[in-house]
Amino acid sequence: MADDRAGRTERDAAIRRHLAEHLHRPQGPLRPLPALVLLGSRGSGKSALTAQLREWAQRIPLAALDLEPIGERGGTRIDVLTELAFQLSAHRDGLPQLGFPALGSLLAAVGTAVDVRSREQAVRDMAEALRQGRAREHSYEELQGIADGIAQLAGLPGWTSAVLPLVQGGMRLGLWMRLRRRFSETSAGGPGRGSTTDFLVGVNRLYHGYPAQRAEAERVLLDAFLADLRGAYATRRADRLRTTHCLALLDNADSPVGESFLNLLLDARTRSGRPDPLLVVATARRRPEALVRAETGGGRRLDYRDSWSQDGEFQPLAAGLLTAGRLRDLERREVEAQAATTLDALPPGSVLPHADNAVRWLGWIVYELTRGHPRGTAAVLDTLRRMPADMPWDERVRQCLAPLDGSVQPQPVLSAGPALLDLLLRDCSAQLTRVLPRTAACATLGRAETCEGLWEGQEPVLREFVSLSADDLRTVPDPDEGLPALHRLTRFLLLRRLDAVQGDAVQPDTWTGAHRALRAAARARGDLRAVAYHDLALGDLRAAADYLRERFDECGADEWCADLAWIQRAPARWGGALPEPARERYERLVGVAEGDAARRAITRLLTAGWITAHPRHDGTGPQPYADPLGDPYAELYPDIAEEFLTLRRPIGNEHDRHVLLRMAQRYERKPWW
């Protein structure tokens, strides 16, 4: 789904500011420029950011390539190089046009010499024109005919349309010696005292030789490309007029052809040791090989979440010849900005949320659903906007991520859930996709991995699951222990899929079977808090309340409130229907609470907190799982505040009384305030 807000968030503005600093070129010698890798999982906005950067940088020498489809079409890294040069050579108002004579000549040369009888004449024509500087005397059609003849016999890999403009532009140099100097900067050392034609023939033979020889020829081509770029900035006139560097945007650089090209480029820069005017910005959903090698050489795996400063500025981390940073999820205020745009775009007469501040309410609830996942945020807001104009917003939000497989009745009007889950799981095998819903029943991936009951008959896929757990681009740290956990949006959607499975309650692929297996594993290791967590997920409110009542007499208020908050975030079943109104569900579950005054208060507090979402998380760290759909307007907040005060009354410890008072005060404000 296209989203016209993509690339225009505070996050992306910070990245543009960082790039602008490197694109500005002061007069004088060239300075080294980084190759920046922007890492992000599926839906993190990599392609959208690349598209926005392409629009933003239209006035400077620019090339923007999506490398994944190039590879899918059978293209090579030389196709990438050729397209890069072709786009950079486009005319820009107020700037001298870039020419690539060395690269263009080499591309023409390597495309020859398969059929000797036909190619000798073609090579002679081209070499004669190059050697005597007479390329301008040939018409474009004549040169096109030469290249077409070569292409038909050699099977040029899509270069014909790009090579000729590069060669023609290069011949504006006028002096053949300049071209020879460009060749001398390549790894082959140039023609030396020999003829340039011999040099070109040598490169030709390398290119059509063994794989190692072809790799050497490709290195020569990349060296020539960089030499052409440096030469374009070497004159006094260029130093005066070229006030910016060149920008290369490489989307999906972790594709096979992208990895290959990135390695070729970095190797060329290492060999040369000379700066060039090309700022490379590559996006990837996993660490490219070059980045992994740089991290290995540095002796540690970098955490690219650290590429964002506390004041929101983008500060990528250095890794060898690369710098790298992670495309973070959107912050709540960024989601609120998109929510405001959504409400402004509603059709006339549409109902608005029944909240004191509709924008903040919508921003809060969408953020709680998606935790700022860029594609998820855009998809949810778009779905909410397209629902019937007279539909109340509590009904809209309850439907916006619901399953469409018939497991929920009545059938939702619209839902972004199925498409989003397909996107989020696209890098998983079919076998892992079938198993993942049961692992979402657990707070962390590590707990799921060590629960043998979840993996009966599924041992072959366990290794892939472990790889997923170790991928910090597809997981988030758990707020309690910092261990890998599923992204909040992914977990919510997987839980809906788990809830929809019909089958024997003892099977781990059902809601009941998965939570029972996890509860048994928790009991076996003596983790009674986790036992209560899965009790609540199974609907055993009494058992969870019993645990909290015992803990109330055993520990201080700080520890008890932490246990309560953790258990309250146990996932809840929908039971084949959309979530019922919060007050109705609360009254149905609580009924007549049993036990002493403390246990009755704990039962009501636990139930209300299980249904509702909780106030804004303190601090800037990871936030725990939450489900705002049970109580979208926070109707149960007064009940929660009252029960904290009820528990406080008989307590004599001053510190514990203060802790419970502060907890009550947290629920005196709506969570979107």
C-alpha positions in Angstrom: 0.0 0.0 0.0 1.4 3.4 -1.0 1.5 6.0 1.7 2.1 9.6 0.8 3.3 10.3 4.4 6.2 7.9 4.0 9.6 9.5 4.3 8.2 12.6 6.0 8.5 11.8 9.7 10.8 13.3 12.3 12.9 10.2 12.0 13.4 10.7 8.3 14.0 14.4 8.6 16.8 13.6 11.0 18.4 11.3 8.4 18.1 14.0 5.8 19.9 16.4 8.0 22.7 14.0 8.5 23.0 13.4 4.8 22.9 17.1 4.0 26.1 17.6 6.1 27.9 15.1 4.0 26.5 16.2 0.7 27.7 19.8 1.1 31.1 20.1 -0.5 33.5 23.0 0.5 36.0 24.1 -2.1 39.3 22.3 -2.1 40.5 18.7 -2.1 37.9 15.9 -1.9 37.3 14.5 1.6 36.5 10.8 2.3 32.8 10.1 2.3 31.1 7.2 4.1 29.0 4.4 2.7 26.0 4.5 5.0 23.8 1.4 5.6 20.3 1.9 6.9 19.0 -1.2 8.5 15.4 -2.1 9.0 13.0 -5.0 9.1 10.2 -5.4 6.6 7.8 -2.5 6.7 10.3 -0.2 8.5 10.1 2.4 5.7 13.4 1.7 3.8 11.9 2.0 0.3 9.7 4.9 1.2 12.6 6.8 2.7 14.7 6.0 -0.5 11.9 7.4 -2.7 11.6 10.5 -0.6 15.4 11.1 -0.6 15.3 10.7 -4.4 12.7 13.5 -4.6 14.6 15.6 -2.0 18.0 15.4 -3.9 16.7 16.1 -7.5 19.0 19.1 -7.9 22.3 17.3 -7.3 24.0 14.4 -9.2 21.9 11.5 -8.1 21.3 7.8 -8.9 18.6 5.7 -7.2 18.5 1.9 -7.8 16.4 -0.9 -6.3 18.9 -3.7 -6.4 16.6 -6.6 -5.7 14.6 -6.6 -9.0 17.9 -6.1 -10.9 19.1 -9.4 -9.4 15.8 -11.1 -10.0 16.1 -10.2 -13.7 19.5 -11.9 -13.8 21.4 -8.7 -13.7 25.0 -8.5 -12.3 27.0 -5.9 -10.4 28.2 -4.5 -13.7 24.6 -3.8 -14.6 24.3 -1.9 -11.3 27.5 0.0 -12.1 26.4 0.9 -15.6 23.0 2.1 -14.4 24.6 4.1 -11.6 26.9 5.9 -14.0 24.0 6.4 -16.5 21.8 8.1 -13.9 24.6 10.2 -12.5 25.4 11.5 -15.9 21.9 13.0 -16.3 21.8 16.8 -16.9 21.3 19.0 -13.8 20.5 22.7 -14.2 23.4 24.8 -13.1 25.9 21.9 -12.9 28.5 20.7 -15.5 27.3 17.3 -16.7 29.2 14.3 -15.4 30.9 12.2 -18.0 32.3 8.7 -17.6 34.8 8.3 -20.5 37.0 5.7 -18.9 34.1 3.5 -17.7 32.2 3.9 -21.0 35.3 2.9 -23.1 35.9 -0.1 -20.9 32.3 -1.2 -21.1 32.4 -0.9 -24.9 35.7 -2.9 -24.9 34.5 -5.8 -22.7 31.5 -6.3 -24.8 33.5 -7.4 -27.8 35.4 -10.4 -29.2 33.3 -13.5 -29.4 32.9 -13.9 -33.2 36.4 -12.9 -34.5 35.3 -12.3 -38.1 32.5 -9.8 -37.1 34.0 -8.3 -34.0 37.5 -7.4 -35.3 35.9 -4.8 -37.5 33.7 -3.6 -34.7 36.7 -3.3 -32.4 38.7 -1.6 -35.1 36.0 1.0 -35.7 35.6 1.8 -32.0 39.4 1.7 -31.2 40.1 4.0 -34.2 37.5 6.5 -33.0 38.8 6.4 -29.5 42.5 6.5 -30.4 42.3 9.5 -32.7 39.7 11.4 -30.6 37.3 11.3 -33.5 34.2 10.0 -31.6 32.4 13.2 -32.1 32.8 12.7 -35.9 30.6 9.6 -35.6 26.9 10.2 -35.5 25.0 8.7 -32.6 23.3 6.3 -35.1 26.7 5.1 -36.3 28.0 4.4 -32.8 24.6 2.8 -32.0 25.0 0.5 -35.0 28.5 -0.6 -33.9 27.3 -1.3 -30.3 24.2 -3.1 -31.6 26.3 -5.3 -33.7 28.5 -6.1 -30.7 25.4 -6.7 -28.5 23.8 -9.1 -31.0 26.9 -11.3 -31.1 28.2 -11.0 -27.5 24.9 -10.7 -25.7 25.6 -7.5 -23.9 23.8 -7.6 -20.5 21.6 -4.5 -21.2 24.4 -2.0 -21.5 24.0 -0.8 -25.1 21.6 2.1 -24.2 23.9 3.3 -21.4 27.4 2.8 -22.8 27.1 5.2 -25.8 26.1 8.3 -23.9 28.9 7.6 -21.4 31.5 7.2 -24.3 30.1 10.3 -26.1 30.1 12.4 -23.0 33.7 11.2 -22.3 35.0 12.3 -25.7 34.2 15.9 -24.8 37.5 15.7 -22.9 39.1 16.1 -26.2 42.5 14.8 -25.1 43.2 11.1 -25.2 45.9 11.4 -22.6 43.3 12.3 -20.0 41.6 9.0 -20.7 45.0 7.2 -20.4 45.4 8.9 -17.0 42.0 7.6 -15.9 43.0 4.1 -16.9 46.2 4.4 -14.9 44.1 4.7 -11.7 42.6 1.2 -12.2 43.8 -1.9 -10.5 45.2 -3.1 -13.9 47.6 -0.2 -13.8 46.5 1.3 -17.2 48.2 1.0 -20.5 51.6 2.2 -19.3 53.8 2.8 -22.3 51.8 0.4 -24.4 48.9 1.2 -26.6 45.5 2.0 -25.1 44.0 -0.5 -27.5 46.2 -3.3 -26.1 45.1 -2.3 -22.6 41.4 -2.5 -23.6 42.0 -5.9 -25.3 43.7 -7.1 -22.1 40.7 -6.0 -20.0 38.4 -7.7 -22.6 40.3 -11.0 -22.2 40.1 -10.8 -18.4 36.4 -10.1 -18.6 35.7 -13.2 -20.8 38.2 -15.4 -19.0 37.9 -17.5 -15.8 35.8 -16.3 -12.9 38.8 -14.9 -11.1 39.9 -13.1 -14.2 36.4 -11.7 -14.8 36.4 -10.4 -11.2 39.6 -8.6 -11.9 38.1 -7.0 -15.0 35.1 -5.9 -12.9 37.5 -4.3 -10.4 39.1 -2.4 -13.3 35.6 -1.1 -14.3 34.8 0.0 -10.8 38.2 1.7 -10.5 37.5 3.5 -13.8 34.1 4.7 -12.5 35.7 6.2 -9.4 38.5 7.7 -11.5 35.9 9.4 -13.7 34.1 10.8 -10.7 37.3 12.2 -9.2 38.3 13.7 -12.6 35.0 15.5 -12.8 35.8 17.4 -9.6 39.5 18.0 -10.4 39.4 21.2 -12.5 39.2 24.7 -11.2 35.9 25.3 -12.9 34.5 22.1 -11.3 35.8 23.1 -7.9 33.9 26.3 -8.2 30.7 25.0 -9.6 30.3 21.6 -7.9 29.2 22.6 -4.4 27.7 19.2 -3.6 28.9 15.6 -3.7 27.1 12.9 -5.7 24.5 10.7 -4.1 23.9 7.0 -4.8 20.7 5.5 -3.2 20.9 1.7 -3.2 17.7 0.1 -2.0 17.8 -3.6 -0.9 21.5 -3.7 -0.8 21.4 -7.0 1.1 20.2 -8.8 -2.1 22.8 -11.0 -3.7 23.6 -8.5 -6.5 23.6 -5.7 -3.9 26.0 -7.4 -1.6 28.3 -8.1 -4.6 28.3 -4.5 -5.8 28.8 -3.1 -2.3 31.8 -5.4 -1.8 33.2 -4.3 -5.2 32.8 -0.6 -4.3 34.4 -0.9 -0.9 37.3 -2.9 -2.2 37.9 -0.3 -4.9 38.0 2.5 -2.3 40.4 0.4 -0.2 42.8 -0.2 -3.1 42.7 3.5 -4.2 43.2 5.1 -0.9 41.9 8.3 -2.5 38.6 10.0 -1.6 35.9 10.2 -4.2 32.8 12.5 -4.4 30.2 9.7 -4.1 28.0 9.5 -0.9 26.5 6.0 -0.9 23.3 5.3 1.1 22.2 1.7 1.1 19.2 0.1 2.8 19.0 -3.5 3.9 16.7 -5.6 6.1 19.7 -7.6 7.3 23.4 -6.9 7.8 25.2 -7.0 4.5 28.3 -9.2 4.3 30.6 -6.2 4.3 29.0 -4.9 7.5 29.3 -8.4 9.2 33.0 -8.5 8.2 33.6 -5.0 9.6 31.9 -6.0 12.9 34.0 -9.2 13.1 37.2 -7.3 12.5 36.2 -4.8 15.3 35.6 -7.7 17.7 32.0 -6.9 18.7 28.5 -6.9 17.3 27.2 -3.3 17.3 23.7 -2.4 18.5 22.4 0.0 15.9 19.6 1.2 18.1 22.4 3.3 19.6 22.5 5.3 16.3 19.9 7.7 17.7 20.8 10.3 20.3 18.5 11.2 23.1 17.6 14.5 21.4 16.5 12.6 18.3 19.5 13.1 16.0 20.7 10.4 13.7 24.3 9.4 14.5 25.3 6.2 12.6 27.9 4.0 14.1 31.3 3.4 12.4 32.1 -0.1 11.2 35.2 -0.2 9.1 34.6 1.6 5.8 30.9 1.7 6.5 28.7 3.6 8.8 25.4 2.0 9.8 22.2 2.9 11.7 18.9 1.4 12.3 15.6 2.8 11.1 13.8 3.1 14.4 10.1 2.7 14.8 8.1 5.9 15.0 7.7 7.7 18.3 4.2 8.4 19.7 4.2 12.1 18.6 5.0 11.0 15.1 2.1 8.6 15.1 -0.1 11.5 16.5 1.0 13.7 13.6 -0.2 11.0 11.1 -3.4 10.5 13.2 -4.2 14.2 12.7 -3.8 13.9 9.0 -6.1 10.9 9.0 -8.8 12.8 10.9 -8.5 15.7 8.6 -9.0 13.4 5.6 -12.3 11.9 6.9 -15.4 12.5 4.7 -17.7 15.3 5.7 -20.2 14.2 8.4 -18.0 11.4 9.7 -18.3 10.7 13.4 -15.2 11.5 15.5 -13.8 9.7 18.5 -15.6 10.3 21.8 -12.5 11.6 23.5 -11.6 15.0 24.9 -8.8 15.2 22.3 -9.5 13.1 19.2 -6.0 13.4 17.7 -4.2 12.4 20.9 -6.6 9.5 21.4 -6.2 8.2 17.9 -2.5 8.6 18.1 -2.3 6.8 21.4 -4.4 3.8 20.4 -2.7 3.3 17.1 0.7 3.6 18.7 -0.3 1.0 21.3 -1.4 -1.3 18.5 1.7 -0.9 16.3 4.3 0.5 18.6 5.2 2.9 15.8 5.9 0.2 13.1 5.9 2.5 10.0 4.0 0.2 7.6 1.7 -1.0 10.4 0.9 2.5 11.5 0.1 3.7 7.9 -2.0 0.6 7.2 -4.0 0.8 10.4 -4.7 4.6 9.9 -5.7 4.0 6.3 -8.1 1.2 7.3 -9.7 3.3 10.0 -10.2 6.2 7.6 -11.9 4.0 5.0 -14.5 2.5 7.3 -18.1 3.7 7.1 -18.4 7.3 8.1 -21.1 6.6 10.8 -19.2 3.7 12.5 -18.2 4.6 16.1 -14.4 4.6 16.6 -14.4 2.0 19.3 -15.9 -0.4 16.8 -13.4 0.7 14.1 -10.3 0.1 16.2 -11.6 -3.3 17.3 -12.0 -4.4 13.7 -8.9 -2.8 12.1 -6.6 -5.7 12.8 -9.1 -8.5 13.2 -8.8 -11.8 11.2 -10.7 -12.2 8.0 -10.7 -16.0 7.9 -14.2 -16.3 9.4 -12.9 -17.0 12.9 -14.4 -13.7 14.1 -18.1 -13.0 13.8 -19.6 -10.8 12.7 -17.1 -10.4 9.8 -15.1 -7.2 10.2 -15.9 -4.5 7.6 -12.2 -3.9 6.9 -9.0 -5.1 8.4 -5.3 -4.5 7.8 -4.3 -7.5 9.9 -3.9 -10.4 7.4 -1.8 -8.3 4.9 0.4 -7.0 7.6 1.1 -10.4 9.1 2.0 -11.7 5.7 4.5 -8.9 5.3 6.0 -9.4 8.7 6.5 -13.1 8.2 7.7 -12.9 4.6 11.2 -13.9 5.6 10.1 -17.0 7.5 9.7 -20.4 6.0 6.3 -22.0 5.6 7.2 -24.4 8.4 8.2 -21.6 10.8 5.1 -19.6 9.9 2.9 -22.5 11.0 4.7 -22.8 14.4 5.2 -19.1 15.3 1.6 -18.5 16.6 2.2 -20.8 19.6 5.4 -19.0 20.5 3.5 -15.7 20.7 1.8 -17.1 23.8 5.1 -16.5 25.7 6.5 -13.1 26.7 10.0 -13.9 25.3 11.3 -16.0 22.5 13.8 -17.7 24.8 11.0 -19.1 27.1 9.2 -20.4 24.0 12.4 -22.1 22.8 13.0 -23.9 26.1 9.4 -25.1 26.4 9.7 -28.7 25.0 5.9 -29.0 24.9 5.7 -26.4 22.2 8.0 -28.3 19.9 6.7 -31.8 19.8 7.1 -33.0 16.2 8.5 -29.6 15.2 12.2 -30.0 16.0 13.4 -29.4 12.4 12.1 -25.9 12.5 13.6 -25.1 15.9 16.9 -24.0 14.3 15.2 -21.4 12.2 13.4 -20.2 15.2 16.6 -19.8 17.1 18.0 -17.7 14.2 15.0 -15.5 14.3 15.5 -15.0 18.1 19.1 -13.9 17.4 18.1 -11.4 14.7 17.9 -8.1 16.5 16.4 -6.4 13.4 13.3 -8.6 13.6 13.0 -8.8 17.4 12.8 -6.3 20.2 14.2 -6.5 23.8 11.8 -7.5 26.5 11.4 -4.6 28.9 11.9 -6.8 32.0 15.0 -8.9 31.1 16.2 -7.3 27.9 15.8 -10.7 26.1 14.6 -11.1 22.5 10.8 -10.8 22.1 8.5 -10.5 19.2 7.6 -7.0 18.0 4.3 -5.9 19.6 2.4 -5.8 16.3 3.8 -9.2 15.2 2.8 -10.8 18.5 -0.7 -9.3 18.5 -1.4 -10.6 15.0 0.1 -14.1 15.8 -2.1 -14.3 18.9 -5.2 -13.6 16.8 -4.1 -16.5 14.5 -3.5 -18.8 17.5 -6.9 -17.9 18.9 -8.5 -18.9 15.6 -7.1 -22.4 15.6 -9.8 -25.1 16.3 -8.5 -28.4 17.7 -7.8 -30.6 20.6 -7.0 -28.5 23.7 -3.9 -30.6 24.4 -2.3 -29.7 21.1 0.3 -27.0 21.3 -1.0 -25.3 18.1 -4.2 -24.2 20.0 -4.5 -21.3 22.4 -5.3 -23.7 25.3 -2.6 -26.2 24.4 0.1 -23.6 24.0 -0.6 -21.8 27.3 -0.9 -25.1 29.2 2.5 -26.2 27.9 4.1 -22.9 28.9 2.4 -23.1 32.3 3.7 -26.6 32.9 7.2 -25.5 31.9 7.0 -22.5 34.3 5.8 -24.6 37.1 8.6 -27.1 36.5 11.2 -24.3 36.9 9.5 -22.8 39.9 8.4 -19.6 38.2 5.0 -19.1 39.9 4.6 -15.6 38.5 4.7 -17.1 35.0 2.3 -19.8 36.1 -0.2 -17.0 37.1 0.4 -15.2 33.8 -0.6 -18.3 31.8 -3.5 -19.0 34.3 -4.9 -15.6 33.4 -4.4 -16.2 29.7 -6.4 -19.4 30.1 -9.2 -17.5 31.8 -8.5 -18.8 35.3 -8.9 -15.5 37.0 -9.2 -17.1 40.4 -5.8 -18.9 40.3 -4.1 -15.7 39.2 -5.8 -13.7 42.0 -4.8 -16.3 44.6 -1.1 -15.9 43.6 -1.2 -12.1 43.9 -3.0 -12.4 47.2 -0.3 -14.5 48.6 2.4 -12.2 47.2 0.7 -9.2 48.8 1.6 -10.5 52.3 5.1 -11.7 51.3 6.8 -8.7 49.5 6.9 -5.0 49.4 4.6 -2.8 47.4 7.2 -2.1 44.6 7.7 -5.7 43.9 4.0 -6.6 44.2 3.0 -3.9 41.7 5.7 -5.1 39.3 4.2 -8.6 39.5 0.7 -7.3 39.0 1.7 -5.2 36.0 3.5 -8.2 34.4 0.6 -10.6 35.0 -2.0 -8.1 33.8 -0.4 -8.1 30.4 -1.2 -11.7 29.7 -2.9 -12.0 26.3 -6.7 -12.4 26.2 -8.8 -14.5 23.8 -11.4 -13.0 21.6 -13.4 -16.3 21.6 -14.7 -16.0 18.1 -16.0 -12.4 18.4 -14.7 -8.9 18.6 -13.9 -7.6 22.1 -17.0 -6.8 24.1 -17.4 -3.4 25.7 -15.1 -2.9 28.7 -17.7 -2.5 31.4 -19.7 -5.5 30.3 -16.6 -7.7 30.3 -15.4 -6.4 33.6 -18.8 -7.1 35.3 -19.0 -10.6 33.7 -15.5 -11.6 34.8 -15.5 -10.3 38.3 -19.1 -11.3 39.3 -19.1 -11.5 43.0 -15.4 -11.4 44.1 -14.5 -13.9 46.8 -12.3 -13.9 49.9 -11.2 -11.2 52.3 -11.3 -7.5 51.5 -7.7 -7.5 50.1 -8.4 -10.5 47.8 -11.7 -8.9 46.5 -9.8 -5.7 45.7 -7.0 -7.7 44.1 -9.5 -9.6 41.9 -11.2 -6.4 40.7 -7.8 -4.7 40.2 -6.4 -7.6 38.3 -9.5 -7.9 36.1 -9.7 -4.2 35.2 -6.0 -4.1 34.5 -6.2 -7.2 32.3 -8.9 -5.5 30.2 -7.6 -2.0 29.9 -4.4 -0.5 28.5 -2.1 1.2 30.9 -0.8 4.8 31.3 2.1 6.0 29.3 5.3 4.0 30.1 7.8 5.9 32.2 11.3 6.4 30.7 12.5 5.8 27.2 13.2 2.0 27.3 11.3 -0.8 25.7 7.6 -0.9 26.6 5.7 -4.0 27.7 3.0 -5.7 25.7 -0.4 -4.1 25.9 -3.8 -4.4 24.2 -5.8 -1.2 24.1 -8.8 -2.8 22.4 -10.4 -4.1 25.5 -11.0 -0.6 26.9 -10.3 1.9 24.2 -11.7 4.9 26.1 -10.1 3.9 29.4 -13.5 3.6 31.1 -12.1 1.3 33.9 -9.4 3.8 35.1 -11.5 5.1 38.0 -12.1 1.5 39.2 -8.3 0.8 39.1 -7.5 3.9 41.0 -10.1 3.1 43.6 -8.8 -0.5 44.2 -5.3 0.8 44.7 -6.6 3.1 47.4 -8.6 0.2 48.9 -5.4 -1.9 49.2 -3.5 1.0 50.7 -5.8 1.7 53.6 -4.9 -1.2 56.0 -1.1 -1.0 55.3 1.1 0.4 58.0 4.4 0.7 56.1 4.8 4.3 55.0 6.8 3.4 51.8 4.3 0.8 50.6 1.4 3.2 51.3 3.1 5.9 49.2 3.8 3.4 46.3 0.1 2.4 46.1 -0.9 6.0 46.3 1.3 6.9 43.3 -0.1 3.9 41.4 -3.6 5.2 42.0 -2.7 8.7 40.8 -1.4 7.2 37.5 -4.9 6.2 36.7 -6.4 9.6 37.4 -5.3 10.7 33.9 -6.3 9.3 30.6 -3.5 7.4 28.8 -3.6 9.7 25.8 -3.0 12.8 27.8 
